[in-house]
Amino acid sequence: MIDALGAISARLEESGGTMAAIEGGGILLGSKLPLRAFCPSDIDLLVSPKDWSKVDKAFQAEGFSCKDRDGRAVTQRREYYRDNL
C-alpha cells in the first residue's frame, strides 16, 4: 500500500496536484517507524477539490477504481480500491 501511495503521489505531483496523507498514513510517512509496525486497511488523503480530476487519473493509472458510496451519507469523500492490495 505504501508503494502504491508513493506512485500515486509522484503522478499527482507530475500533473501539478498536491495531497497530504493524514491519520495513520501521515504518521508512518513522517516517522521512522518500520512498515511492519503499520497495518492499515486504508490511507486517508486530503486533496483540494480543484485537483480531484488529477487524483482520479493518478489512482486509475495505478490500477485503482473509485467505488460508489451507495447508502452512505453524502459527502465529498471518494474511496478507491485495488484488488491486489
C-alpha positions as CSV (number, residue, x, y, z in Angstrom):
1,M,0.0,0.0,0.0
2,I,2.9,2.4,0.8
3,D,4.4,1.7,-2.6
4,A,1.1,2.5,-4.3
5,L,0.8,5.7,-2.3
6,G,4.3,6.8,-3.4
7,A,3.5,6.1,-7.1
8,I,0.2,8.0,-6.8
9,S,1.9,10.9,-5.1
10,A,4.5,11.1,-7.8
11,R,1.9,11.0,-10.6
12,L,-0.1,13.7,-8.8
13,E,3.0,15.9,-8.4
14,E,3.9,15.5,-12.0
15,S,0.5,16.8,-13.0
16,G,0.8,19.8,-10.7
17,G,-1.5,18.5,-8.0
18,T,-0.9,18.1,-4.3
19,M,-2.1,15.9,-1.5
20,A,-1.4,15.2,2.2
21,A,-1.5,11.8,3.9
22,I,-3.3,12.1,7.3
23,E,-4.0,9.9,10.3
24,G,-2.0,6.7,10.3
25,G,-0.6,7.1,6.8
26,G,0.8,10.6,7.7
27,I,2.3,9.3,10.9
28,L,4.0,6.4,9.0
29,L,5.3,8.6,6.2
30,G,6.6,11.3,8.6
31,S,8.3,8.9,11.0
32,K,11.0,6.3,11.1
33,L,8.6,3.5,12.1
34,P,9.2,0.2,10.2
35,L,6.4,-0.8,7.8
36,R,5.7,-3.9,9.9
37,A,4.6,-1.6,12.7
38,F,1.8,-0.3,10.5
39,C,-1.2,-2.5,9.4
40,P,-3.6,-0.1,7.6
41,S,-6.7,-1.1,5.8
42,D,-6.8,2.3,4.3
43,I,-4.8,5.5,4.0
44,D,-6.6,8.9,4.2
45,L,-5.6,11.7,1.9
46,L,-6.6,15.4,1.8
47,V,-6.8,16.8,-1.7
48,S,-8.0,20.2,-2.9
49,P,-11.3,19.9,-4.9
50,K,-9.5,21.6,-7.8
51,D,-7.2,18.5,-8.0
52,W,-9.8,15.8,-7.9
53,S,-9.7,15.0,-11.6
54,K,-5.9,14.7,-11.3
55,V,-6.3,12.4,-8.4
56,D,-8.8,10.2,-10.3
57,K,-6.3,9.9,-13.2
58,A,-3.4,9.1,-10.8
59,F,-5.3,6.4,-9.0
60,Q,-6.6,4.9,-12.2
61,A,-3.1,4.8,-13.7
62,E,-2.1,2.7,-10.7
63,G,-4.9,0.2,-11.2
64,F,-7.4,1.6,-8.6
65,S,-11.1,2.2,-9.2
66,C,-13.5,4.5,-7.4
67,K,-16.4,2.8,-5.7
68,D,-19.9,4.1,-5.2
69,R,-20.8,5.0,-1.7
70,D,-24.5,4.0,-2.0
71,G,-26.4,4.1,1.2
72,R,-23.9,6.2,3.0
73,A,-24.0,9.9,4.0
74,V,-23.5,12.3,1.1
75,T,-20.0,13.7,1.4
76,Q,-17.2,14.8,-1.0
77,R,-15.3,11.7,0.1
78,R,-14.1,9.2,-2.5
79,E,-13.0,5.6,-2.0
80,Y,-10.5,3.9,-4.3
81,Y,-9.8,0.2,-4.3
82,R,-7.4,-2.2,-6.0
83,D,-7.9,-5.9,-5.7
84,N,-4.3,-7.0,-5.2
85,L,-3.6,-4.9,-2.1
